[in-house]
Amino acid sequence: MVWLAHPQDKPLDLVVTGEAESWLPALGRIVGPRYLRARQVGSDQELLDVVQSGQADAAVLDDDSPWDVDVLKLLRMLRRVDQGLPVVVVTTHTDRRWLEHALALAAFSVVVKPLELEELLRQIHGMMDKLSRALRQTEF
């Protein structure tokens, strides 16, 4: 995985909830801190604070988080704070209307559980690629 080729670039700051938290040690070993700084957040308010303060470049949200907030509502709240934040939603939902709502809220993608490491890596790579392309376009 290549984030950007410029030495001044920083790693992708990724916040995760739920099932993705179990993959944090593997992400640290496979991707490494040069390209990825991943951390879990403990509440919906902490997630919003991290995003609002600019400490997150992307997020992986699980609809089975122990929080009292539905993941679609959480995604709506995130969009008020940062409209362009790439967000992968991990869910058990497979009905079309629910998936359409997630995509209408500009989810980067929706992954149906269980979340495998390979799929998580593909999603992270896709978000890195999207952010890299956006940054290159603004440089010119």
HUFEN-V22906 format. One record per helix or strand of 3 or more residues. SS is the DSSP state (H for helix, E for strand). FROM is the first residue (numbers start at 1). LEN is the number of residues. If there is no record, write none. Layout:
# HUFEN-V22906
ss:SS from:FROM len:LEN
ss:SS from:FROM len:LEN
This chain:
# HUFEN-V22906
ss:E from:12 len:5
ss:H from:18 len:13
ss:E from:36 len:5
ss:H from:44 len:9
ss:E from:58 len:5
ss:H from:71 len:11
ss:E from:86 len:6
ss:H from:96 len:9
ss:E from:109 len:4
ss:H from:117 len:23
